C-alpha cells in the first residue's frame, strides 16, 4: 500500500518516529545520523530513496541547535539522493516565540528557521501547535499544522471531573483554552498578567474559579514559572484542585523541581517532545500524538484531506 513511502528520523525523538511507523505498518528508514568529535554532523541515508515520498520526523527539541542542523542536513542528503518529495515532520517547532520584532535590533528567528528548512530542500512541513499562528506564513512552502486539542481534551473528558474550569495562563493562549473549554463543556477563566521590571507577575483572574477544579491549558511548558504563578493566583481565589496540560513539555531549567514542589494533581502532555527518565515525575501523564501524525502522513501521501482530521 505504501510502496513509495519512506519515513526517517534524526536523534531528537526516535521513539515518536518509530510509533508513527508502527501506526502505518511501515519500517523506519535506515539512516546514520552522527556527530564527529569536532561537533560536525554527518548523515548517510542507508537505503535508496529515488522517486520516494519521504518524511523526516524531527522535533526541534533539546539540544535545539543540533536538532535543527540534523534536520537540515538530512533534508539535503535526501534531496541529493533524488527523493521525489520531502516533508519535514516537526512535532515541536523551536524559536516559535521569536516571531516578531518586539524591541529594536532583534531577529525574527522563527522566520529564519522557516527559510532554512525551505532552502535545504523540504517541499512541505507538517507540524503541531505552533506558538503563534502567523509562523505558518513564514514558510514559502505548504504547511499543515495539527493540534493536540482533541487528544488532551478527550483525556479530561474521560476523567469526568466535577466542577471543572479551564484556565488560560495569559491572553495570548485564550483561543486555545476557549476551544478546550468548549470541548469539555466547562467555563473559561483567564489570568491577567503584566511584567514588572522584567519579572512576570500575576495580577487578576477573569472568571469564577472558587470551589472548582482548574485545568491550566497552554501550548508549551518551558520553565514552568507561568504554571506555578497561575496555580498560586488560582489558589488565592479559592480553586480546590489543579491540573496542567500542554502539547510540548520542554521542561527546561528548574521546571521539574517546580513541578515536583507544586500542588498540581496531574501534569498532562504529549510526546511531541521526549521527556527523559531523569525528568519524569509520578504526576506526569504522556499522551501519544503518533496516531495523529501517522494519519496525517497517510493523507498527505495519498492525497487525502488534512482538514478532515479537525472535524
Secondary structure, DSSP 4 states (H G I P E B T S, - for coil): --TTEEEEE-SS-HHHHHHHHHHHT-PBPPEEEEE-TTS-EEEEE-S--TT-EEEEE----SSHHHHHHHHHHHHHHHHHTT-SEEEEEESS-TTTT--S--STT---HHHHHHHHHHHHT-SEEEEE--SSGGGGGG-SSEEEEE--HHHHHHHHHHHT-TTEEEEESSGGGHHHHHHHHHHHT-EEEEEEEEEETTEEEEEEEES--TT-EEEEEEEEESSSHHHHHHHHHHHHTT--EEEEEEEEE---TTHHHHHHHS--SEEEEESSS---GGG--TTEEEE--HHHHHHHHHHHHHT--SGGGG-
